[in-house]
Amino acid sequence: MKKNFLFAVMAFFMGLIATSCSQDEIISSKDQTGGGAISIDVNIPVNNPVTRAVPNIPEGYTLRCILQLMKSDGNDAIGDKIVQEVPAGIEKITFTFNAPDEAYKCAFWADYVKKPTEEQDLAAADNIYNTADLKAIGYTANAGNEMFNGDVADAFYACSLAPATGNETLPSITLKRPFTKITFKDGQSAYTGYTKITIKDLPAPTGFNVMSGETAGYAGKDAYTNSKISSSELAVESGKWFSVYLFASSNKENLGEGNDIVFELKKENDETSGELKLNGASITLTENVEVEATVEPKKDNDTSIDVIFPDGMVDPNALAVGDYILKDGTFSKTYSDQAVAIVWKLVTDGGEAVGDAADNYTAEANGTDMTSKKITGYAFSIGYVNRSYIVNKENTEEYTLVANTTDLTTTNYAALQKSNNIISTFTGKTSVLFNTAYLTFITNNTISSNDNISKWYIPSCNQLSDFHTAILGYGDTPANKAISGAFTAANATIINRTGETYFMSSTLSADNTMPCIVTKTEDTTDKTPFIFTPKTIQLKSDTQFAIRPVLTIFEGISKAQ
């Protein structure tokens, strides 16, 4: 979406006056009695972060998704597994089941299996991964034949964090990959001329627990001696030896000392390299990362080879778009009832490119002095300030708002002081929006530690447009999967009403005009049909607005423990 186009539209004076519309409540199943049918949506992760394409299903294979209900402590299964086939190109499937009498959690696993015949059971069609117990997913005897066959070894998992009871409405859940996908390649042409490779021993992490993200051992070792992984002869193409998916355990940082990958190279004339080893301690494992690693011999005649990973590998503990800001001032990768905001933008220049700076967050403006810190990102609230009148309809007090912008085509996230000015203008006046609705939001979404997070404030028109685009998409710009997925996982909605709703910005032009956005839907029971339009509105005493406040995030914010 082009900024100049968007804000040229926003700057065009529409002379609109907001009108009152009736409120419609979301219809849910929370009032159902226990033992009835419950549904949960499962979002399939994208295959490519750039194209946002869903996973391609290899020819001759089926993508199956398994749901296992677990007792609330996560230790024991409840009933049989529920299995569905995921059709090609589908981003979401829905499981419907009868809620058990006791509190439960949901564990999910999805993988590629060979297409079963009509007589075969999809639940029992394990190919690479043994799924008899989702708390101890291991490798089948067939793993060595299939693990090096492209993306057939890809898989996904998820588990619900909080126990559910009865017919409690379940938020949707997004699957993620538990692997590092590593492609090993010759880094110095030290092995030029070798065209084939045989993996003799791959001590892959195994015993993966869907509930904890931990692994219990290594293939071919100790309790897993019967699941040793080796390959047939593979072709070396363009210096790339082989690719493999390895479990990235939450309790291990690398493959580990003593867990070397043993292999042998061969030339066309059948000359071999002899047995070589990839140093397990140098093989870093990071969840949901794909990386090419170069291999380099230590010295002549040394069978041990170091693995060199490129710079810029994703830190799973670093703040990312789609993460949640919690009430204690930390962030989390997963949703809980402590989440109050969703990260939609990260910056590396302290906010310079978006017209913001830490100097804007003084103690006077922000309550906590952030001027010595560095801005790293922005988050929008999961909830919102209820749509209300700026000033009570029965009162017509005069108020004056000072214009704070002359250029709507330049991105500007510096909204804190502008927000303060708007709020202070209505202090002491009969403003339902600011003296009631906004204060209620602040009370319900108080953040206990503001060491690395600003106070809540009204977003600028740029911020307002940018995060709504990330949630809903706009024009030829699609929604951001990480952000819209986090929004859905939080069971959030744009607003609980049909028809048009004006969302306020803190950006003011001359003559009491404000660029804002107008959201619209015909059915609040389905969150997907919301659309938004940028408009500039003339402020009147009987204008009604909703507000979705935002936070600025500073360097040093920590991940929740």
Secondary structure, DSSP 8 states (H G I E B T S, - for coil): --HHHHHHHHHSEEEE------------STTS-TTSEEEEEEE---S-TTT-------TTEEEEEEEEEEETTSSSEEEEEEEEEE-TT--EEEEEEE--SS-EEEEEEEEEEE---TTS-GGG--SSEE-S-TTSBEE-TTHHHHTTSGGGG-EEEEE-SS-B-TT-----EE-B--EEEEEEEESSSTTTTEEEEEEEE---EE-B-TTT----EETTSGGGGGG-----EEE-BTTEEEEEEEE--TT-SBS-TT--EEEEEEETT--EEEEEEE-GGG-B--TTEEEEEEEEESSTT--EEEEE--TT---TTS--TT-EEETTS-EESS--TTEEEEEEEE-SSTTGGGT--GGG--HHHHSS--TTS-EEEEEEESS-EEEEESS-TT-----------S-SSS-----HHHHHHHHHHTTTS--HIIIIIIHHHHHHT--S--SSB---B---HHHHHHHHHHHH-BTTB---HHHHHHHHHTT--S-S-SEEEEE--S--BTTTEEEEEEEEES-TTSSTT-EEEEEEEE--TT-EEEE--EEEEETT--B--
